[in-house]
Amino acid sequence: MNRRNFLATAAAAGIASAQTAKPGLLFVGAWQKKVIIIDEATKKLAGEVELKLDVPRSLAFSEDKKKVVVHSAMDCGFEIIDIATRKLERSFKLNSGGKKYRLSGFASSPDDKKLYTSLYSVEKKIDRFEVNKPQWAIIDMEDGKFEKFVDLPKDQESRGNGRGGGLRVSPDGKFLYQFRENVLIYSTADFKEVDKLELSKPMFPGIERVQIGPGDDPHEERGTVFGFFNSTDPIVHRSTFGFAKFDLNKRTFDFTPVGPTTAQTLGLRLTPDRKTGYTVAFNGMGASRRCEFWTFDIPSKQLVKKQEFDGRIRFEFSLSSDGKMVYIYGAGSTLETYDASNYKLVKDLDVGADMTSNMLVLPG
């Protein structure tokens, strides 16, 4: 086969593959104590899983993408849903007696047997509530118990990680990454700090927290973290945002500035080929706030399109498994679907309950 015919055949195969890509499933937590499942193909409800513990506040895929891990904050509980059967597999809670735990994000080991987290506990005494010092902890997901506690150093006690967004485990399971104004790297065996990537020296003085999602983007390259960063120039105080890319295996990072910082963005979602990225950006505050869809060309790392839309007071966003639709959801019962090519509203689905967690997108 000559080169021209080969390229034509390869292109046709790529188009056919894209056209026959199967839509996936959406998972989102909702009142009262359930996880709703939505079929992307029909944009209709495909079922729901009743939970035993409490209202779901955070969802995460297991590393093998066969389970959904549900976290509820009130009882510090975890529930495991089997995706194939769409049934609740098991549940356990970590609060005991008068002692309650509050997690500040978590990350799973590659074999799905452990969760690594930072937390603090509140203990009810006879005459008071005692707030204990923050700690690192390992949760044994098979036994449903804490395996180990390690006190945080004093200079890190005030740091929180957000909803699962600040922690990642290396693909070999040996290191835990904490994304802050710097990237701190710990041994997963004993939480000893083994390395630090000082982001602000000398590349971007005044760098702020690196914004990464909670690890639920199905198209993020394994072993790589790709998200936004902000930095403020210390001389003229000009704020800039851009792309931050980390290789968790090699401990290398790369920053590409894009433009002036906006008030807020809702993280980054990539298409299956990782060539296009989407986010929702906010300009202004309060009654003067404007909501915009942003489209990025990832190879060139440029903002190529903006489109203002009517956003509700509070919401979250995600991207369909084929990268062709943008979802707006949360803080209510409606899931709005927009065409990613022109940002026109395609579907408005009422799921019948207020959504309470992030959304997971499982490719077909």
Backbone hydrogen bonds, N-H to C=O, Kabsch-Sander energy under -0.5 kcal/mol:
donor,donor_aa,acceptor,acceptor_aa,energy
6,F,2,N,-2.5
7,L,3,R,-2.6
8,A,4,R,-2.2
9,T,5,N,-2.6
10,A,6,F,-2.6
11,A,7,L,-2.6
12,A,8,A,-2.3
13,A,9,T,-2.3
14,G,10,A,-2.2
15,I,11,A,-2.4
16,A,12,A,-2.6
17,S,13,A,-2.4
18,A,14,G,-2.1
19,Q,15,I,-2.5
20,T,16,A,-2.0
21,A,18,A,-0.7
25,L,362,L,-2.0
26,L,38,I,-2.5
27,F,360,L,-2.3
28,V,36,I,-1.9
29,G,358,N,-0.6
30,A,34,K,-2.6
31,W,354,D,-2.3
34,K,30,A,-1.8
35,V,49,V,-2.1
36,I,28,V,-3.1
37,I,47,G,-2.9
38,I,26,L,-2.3
39,D,44,K,-2.7
40,E,24,G,-2.3
40,E,38,I,-0.6
43,K,39,D,-1.9
44,K,39,D,-0.8
46,A,37,I,-3.3
47,G,37,I,-0.9
49,V,35,V,-2.6
50,E,48,E,-0.5
51,L,33,K,-2.7
57,R,71,H,-2.9
58,S,71,H,-1.5
60,A,69,V,-1.7
62,S,67,K,-2.0
65,K,62,S,-1.7
68,V,81,I,-2.2
69,V,60,A,-3.8
70,V,68,V,-0.6
70,V,79,E,-3.0
71,H,58,S,-2.8
72,S,77,G,-2.2
76,C,73,A,-0.6
77,G,72,S,-1.9
78,F,92,F,-3.2
79,E,70,V,-2.1
80,I,90,R,-2.7
81,I,68,V,-2.5
81,I,79,E,-0.5
82,D,87,K,-2.6
83,I,66,K,-2.3
83,I,81,I,-0.6
86,R,82,D,-1.7
87,K,82,D,-1.0
89,E,80,I,-3.4
90,R,80,I,-1.1
92,F,78,F,-2.3
94,L,75,D,-0.6
94,L,76,C,-2.1
95,N,75,D,-1.5
96,S,99,K,-1.9
99,K,96,S,-2.4
100,K,98,G,-0.6
100,K,122,V,-2.7
102,R,120,Y,-2.5
104,S,118,S,-3.2
107,A,116,Y,-2.0
109,S,114,K,-2.3
112,D,109,S,-2.1
115,L,139,I,-1.9
116,Y,107,A,-3.0
117,T,137,A,-2.2
118,S,105,G,-0.8
119,L,135,Q,-2.7
120,Y,102,R,-1.5
122,V,100,K,-3.0
123,E,130,E,-2.9
124,K,98,G,-2.1
125,K,123,E,-0.6
125,K,128,R,-3.3
130,E,123,E,-3.1
130,E,128,R,-0.5
131,V,129,F,-0.6
132,N,121,S,-2.8
132,N,130,E,-0.6
135,Q,119,L,-3.0
136,W,150,V,-3.6
137,A,117,T,-2.6
138,I,148,K,-2.0
139,I,115,L,-2.8
140,D,138,I,-0.5
140,D,145,K,-3.1
141,M,113,K,-2.3
141,M,139,I,-0.8
142,E,113,K,-0.6
144,G,140,D,-2.0
145,K,140,D,-1.1
147,E,138,I,-3.5
148,K,138,I,-1.1
150,V,136,W,-2.4
152,L,134,P,-1.7
156,Q,153,P,-1.9
157,E,153,P,-0.5
157,E,154,K,-1.0
159,R,156,Q,-1.6
164,G,162,G,-2.0
166,G,161,N,-0.8
167,L,164,G,-0.6
168,R,177,Y,-1.9
170,S,175,F,-2.7
173,G,170,S,-2.4
176,L,186,Y,-2.7
177,Y,168,R,-3.7
178,Q,184,L,-2.7
179,F,166,G,-2.6
179,F,177,Y,-0.5
180,R,178,Q,-0.7
180,R,182,N,-2.0
183,V,197,L,-2.0
184,L,178,Q,-2.3
184,L,182,N,-0.7
185,I,195,D,-2.5
186,Y,176,L,-2.8
187,S,192,K,-2.2
188,T,174,K,-2.2
191,F,187,S,-2.5
194,V,185,I,-2.8
195,D,185,I,-1.5
197,L,183,V,-2.9
198,E,196,K,-0.8
199,L,197,L,-1.2
201,K,198,E,-1.0
204,F,199,L,-1.0
207,I,204,F,-1.2
208,E,230,N,-3.4
210,V,180,R,-1.2
211,Q,209,R,-0.5
211,Q,228,F,-2.1
212,I,210,V,-0.8
220,E,217,D,-1.5
224,T,221,E,-2.0
225,V,246,F,-2.2
227,G,244,A,-2.6
228,F,211,Q,-1.7
229,F,242,G,-1.9
231,S,240,T,-2.5
232,T,206,G,-1.3
233,D,238,R,-2.5
237,H,233,D,-1.3
239,S,237,H,-0.5
240,T,231,S,-3.0
241,F,259,G,-2.9
242,G,229,F,-1.9
243,F,256,T,-2.4
244,A,227,G,-3.3
245,K,254,D,-2.5
246,F,225,V,-2.7
247,D,252,T,-2.6
248,L,223,G,-2.6
248,L,246,F,-0.7
249,N,223,G,-0.6
251,R,247,D,-1.9
252,T,247,D,-0.9
254,D,245,K,-2.1
256,T,243,F,-2.2
258,V,241,F,-2.9
259,G,241,F,-1.7
261,T,239,S,-1.3
263,A,282,F,-1.3
264,Q,282,F,-1.1
266,L,280,V,-1.9
269,R,278,Y,-2.1
271,T,276,T,-2.2
274,R,271,T,-2.1
277,G,296,F,-2.0
278,Y,269,R,-2.5
279,T,294,W,-1.7
281,A,292,E,-2.7
282,F,264,Q,-2.6
283,N,290,R,-2.2
288,S,285,M,-1.6
289,R,286,G,-1.6
290,R,283,N,-2.9
291,C,309,F,-0.6
292,E,281,A,-2.5
293,F,307,Q,-3.1
294,W,279,T,-2.6
295,T,305,K,-2.5
296,F,277,G,-3.0
297,D,302,Q,-2.8
298,I,275,K,-2.1
298,I,296,F,-0.8
301,K,297,D,-1.3
302,Q,297,D,-1.6
304,V,295,T,-2.5
304,V,302,Q,-0.7
305,K,295,T,-1.3
307,Q,293,F,-1.8
309,F,291,C,-2.3
311,G,309,F,-1.0
316,E,329,Y,-3.0
318,S,327,Y,-2.0
320,S,325,M,-2.9
323,G,320,S,-1.3
326,V,338,Y,-2.8
327,Y,318,S,-3.0
328,I,336,E,-2.5
329,Y,316,E,-2.4
331,A,355,M,-0.9
335,L,349,L,-3.2
336,E,328,I,-2.9
336,E,334,T,-0.6
337,T,347,K,-3.1
338,Y,326,V,-2.9
338,Y,336,E,-0.5
339,D,344,K,-2.6
340,A,324,K,-2.6
342,N,339,D,-0.5
343,Y,339,D,-3.0
346,V,337,T,-3.5
347,K,337,T,-1.5
349,L,335,L,-2.8
351,V,333,S,-3.0
351,V,349,L,-0.7
355,M,332,G,-2.6
356,T,29,G,-2.3
357,S,29,G,-0.9
360,L,27,F,-2.7
361,V,216,D,-0.6
362,L,25,L,-2.9
362,L,360,L,-0.5
364,G,22,K,-1.2
